[in-house]
Amino acid sequence: MSRVCELTGKGPITGNNVSHAHNKTKRRYLPNLCKVTLQSEGLGRSFKFRISAHALRSVDHVGGLDAFLMKAKDEQLSSAALKVKKEVLRSATA
């Protein structure tokens, strides 16, 4: 399982540990991923995602999963999130 947020695409980045003697060693900064169940108002169902804590706050700020998916770019979303977005689009137009 990769360490990538399913809604924002945020993943690990690299940097340096810097000691007091200013020695630099490589390290990875990992995103704060959480397994959450989000409710879709338009579909009346819940979906499980592995998203970052920042994305969870963004979903709450925008007004729910459906509103977040409508604003999100398709390149950032995982395949599971894209399927949910297409279902929401179909239910909104029908």
C-alpha positions in Angstrom: 0.0 0.0 0.0 1.5 3.3 -1.1 1.7 6.3 1.2 -0.3 8.6 -0.9 -3.5 10.5 0.0 -6.4 9.3 -2.2 -8.0 12.7 -2.5 -5.1 15.2 -2.7 -2.3 13.1 -4.1 0.0 14.2 -1.3 2.9 11.7 -0.8 6.3 11.4 0.8 8.9 14.0 0.2 12.7 13.9 0.9 14.9 16.1 3.0 17.8 16.1 5.4 18.3 15.4 9.0 20.8 18.0 10.2 22.7 17.3 13.3 24.2 19.8 15.8 27.6 19.3 14.0 25.7 20.1 10.7 26.1 16.6 9.3 23.3 15.9 6.8 21.7 12.5 6.3 18.8 11.8 3.9 15.3 11.2 5.4 11.7 11.0 4.2 8.8 13.2 5.4 5.6 11.0 5.3 2.1 12.4 5.1 -0.2 12.0 8.1 -2.6 9.4 6.6 -5.8 8.3 8.3 -8.3 5.6 7.3 -11.7 7.3 7.3 -15.2 6.6 6.2 -16.8 9.5 4.4 -20.5 9.9 3.8 -21.8 11.0 0.3 -25.0 13.0 0.6 -25.9 12.7 -3.1 -25.5 8.9 -3.2 -26.6 8.2 0.4 -23.7 5.8 0.9 -20.4 5.8 2.8 -17.0 5.2 1.3 -13.7 4.2 2.9 -10.6 6.2 2.0 -7.0 6.6 3.2 -6.5 10.3 3.2 -4.2 12.9 4.9 -5.4 14.8 8.0 -5.1 18.0 5.9 -7.5 16.5 3.3 -10.0 15.6 6.0 -10.0 19.2 7.2 -10.4 20.3 3.6 -13.4 18.0 3.1 -15.1 19.5 6.2 -14.3 23.0 5.1 -15.7 22.7 1.6 -18.9 21.1 2.8 -18.6 17.4 2.4 -17.3 14.6 0.2 -19.5 15.5 -2.8 -18.5 19.2 -2.9 -14.8 18.3 -2.5 -14.8 15.8 -5.3 -16.5 18.3 -7.7 -13.7 20.8 -7.0 -10.9 18.3 -7.2 -8.8 17.7 -10.3 -8.9 14.3 -11.8 -5.1 13.9 -11.8 -5.0 14.2 -8.0 -7.7 11.6 -7.2 -7.0 7.9 -6.9 -8.9 5.4 -9.1 -11.4 4.7 -6.2 -12.1 8.4 -5.7 -12.6 8.9 -9.5 -15.2 6.2 -9.5 -17.0 7.9 -6.6 -16.8 11.3 -8.4 -18.3 9.8 -11.6 -21.2 8.2 -9.6 -21.9 11.6 -7.9 -21.9 13.3 -11.3 -24.3 10.8 -12.7 -26.7 11.1 -9.7 -26.5 14.9 -9.9 -27.5 15.0 -13.5 -30.2 12.4 -13.3 
